[in-house]
Amino acid sequence: MKRETVEPEPIPTRPADVVAALEAAGFTHLVWVPDSHLGTWEPALAGTRLAPIRVTREGEAVGVAAGLMLGGARPLVAVQCTGFFEAGDAVRNVAHDLKLPLKLVVGVRSLRAARAGTSADNCPRFAEKLVAAWELPYTEVDPAAATATEVAAALRGLADRPGAAALLWAE
């Protein structure tokens, strides 16, 4: 009798794993608008060495991160895709005019549902195109399908990449 092997379902990456990976990657600050899935990280940030900075707009997040970089810090900007769209001119200025190593996590709202054909949200359709239009190297990670080790590797890869770069975070 042949025994069937069933692959276990991946365990979604927990917020505590994400925060530990951010610290291990060497980020010093998290500049963000904590909406959608990204906001689930907030409780795990308590008591860490990361210095979370809430801002009111995504373009402001990019400007605050630029100031931190000029002061020697290694911030990460975390925003949802629609906020990234709003922050385009700030991204252009910081990444291309100032040539600062801006690092972004862009939460791509409804990406999983769009790929499954169950969402009409157009955010996933434009997110990758706009990251590419701003000439930002990028990778993608889906924290619901990736292991904590894979998420940590994606964040470490983002931190270690020279220049400005983005990580598209599937939601």
C-alpha positions, 0 to 999 in steps of 0.5 A: 500500500502506497502512503500519501504524503500531505504537505502541511499548510504554511503557518502565516507569519506572526507579527512578532516574527516580523518585528524580530526580522525587522530588528535582525535586518538592522532597521532602527526605525519603522516609519509608517501609517499602520493600516491594513495588515501592517497595523497588526505589527503594532502590539509586537513593537512594544518593548523592542529596540525599533523606534516606531514613528506614526505619521499622518500621510505616506509622503510624510513617512518618506520625508521623515525617513530621509531625515533619519537616514541623513542622521545615520539611522536605517529606517523602514517605511511601511505603507499600503499601496494606495499610500505609496501611490500618494507618496510618489513625488517624495519617493522620487525625490528621496530615491533619485534626487537625494540618492538615499537608500530608502527602504519601503514595505508596500502592503498590496491590499487585496493581492491574494484575492485579486490573484484568485479572481475574487476581488475587483480592487485595482490596487494590486493591478497598479502597485507593481507597475508604480514601483517599477515606474519609480525604478525601484528594485523590488521583491514580493513576499506573502506572509500568509504563505511564507515561513517566518524564515522566508519573511526574515530573508526577504526583509534582510534582502531589502535591508542589504540591497544597495540604494532604494528598494521595495518589498511588496507585501501581499495582503 
